[in-house]
Amino acid sequence: MTRTLENSTGLSAPDTKFLKDIQTHGWHVTRVFASKGEAGPEWAFSTGLYHTFSHPELIVFGLTLDVCMRIVNGVGLQVKTGKRFEPVGVYGDILNEPYKCAFRLVQRKHYRDYLGRALWFYEDDSFPTTQCFWPDKAEKFPWDEGCNPVVRDGQPLLFVP
C-alpha cells in the first residue's frame, strides 16, 4: 500500500508537494543534508520509481546535493522512457564520459537510516532500492582495491559485497 493525495487528509504542505510530485512526474527526490557538526556524506534518493514504473528506487551519496539530485532525476527520466538500470549493471549514460556508474541492490536493513520518506510513502519496506556508485578518476569503485579514499569514504556500501 502507498500513500496518495486521495487517501491522505490533513497533510503538511511539504507532504502534499511530495505526493503531487509522484502523482505528476512519477517520483520525488529527497535531498539529505549532513547534520551540522557531523561527518559523513550527503545524499539524495527517489521515491515513486517503484510505485510508478516498477523500477527500484535509487539512492546516490557523496557528490554535491545538486549533482546527486540531477543523477536521480536523470535516471528517473530514462526509466520513464522504459530504460532499466539493473542492480549489477555498469552504465555510461549517467555521468559525463568516460565515467561509468555501477548499481547495487540496497539491503533493507539500511532503509530506516537512509530512506525515511520512502518508508513513509510505501508504509513498509517492501520496495527495492538500488544504490548508484560513481568511480574515482582511475575508474575504481569504492569496493575496488586502491580506490581513492575520498570516493570510497563518500559512498557507504549498503549492499552485500
C-alpha positions, 0 to 999 in steps of 0.5 A, spaced: 500 500 500 502 507 498 500 513 500 496 518 495 493 525 495 486 521 495 487 517 501 491 522 505 487 528 509 490 533 513 497 533 510 503 538 511 504 542 505 511 539 504 507 532 504 502 534 499 508 537 494 511 530 495 505 526 493 503 531 487 510 530 485 509 522 484 502 523 482 505 528 476 512 526 474 512 519 477 517 520 483 520 525 488 527 526 490 529 527 497 535 531 498 539 529 505 543 534 508 549 532 513 547 534 520 551 540 522 557 538 526 557 531 523 561 527 518 559 523 513 556 524 506 550 527 503 545 524 499 539 524 495 534 518 493 527 517 489 521 515 491 515 513 486 520 509 481 517 503 484 510 505 485 510 508 478 514 504 473 516 498 477 523 500 477 527 500 484 528 506 487 535 509 487 539 512 492 546 516 490 551 519 496 557 523 496 557 528 490 554 535 491 546 535 493 545 538 486 549 533 482 546 527 486 539 530 485 540 531 477 543 523 477 536 521 480 532 525 476 536 523 470 535 516 471 528 517 473 527 520 466 530 514 462 526 509 466 520 513 464 522 512 457 522 504 459 530 504 460 532 499 466 538 500 470 539 493 473 542 492 480 549 489 477 549 493 471 555 498 469 552 504 465 555 510 461 549 514 460 549 517 467 555 521 468 559 525 463 564 520 459 568 516 460 565 515 467 561 509 468 556 508 474 555 501 477 548 499 481 547 495 487 541 492 490 540 496 497 539 491 503 533 493 507 536 493 513 539 500 511 532 503 509 530 506 516 537 510 516 537 512 509 530 512 506 525 515 511 520 518 506 520 512 502 518 508 508 513 513 509 510 513 502 510 505 501 508 504 509 513 498 509 519 496 506 517 492 501 520 496 495 527 495 492 532 500 492 538 500 488 544 504 490 548 508 484 556 508 485 560 513 481 568 511 480 574 515 482 578 518 476 582 511 475 575 508 474 575 504 481 569 503 485 569 504 492 569 496 493 575 496 488 582 495 491 586 502 491 580 506 490 581 513 492 579 514 499 575 520 498 570 516 493 570 510 497 569 514 504 563 518 500 559 512 498 557 507 504 556 500 501 549 498 503 549 492 499 552 485 500 559 485 497 
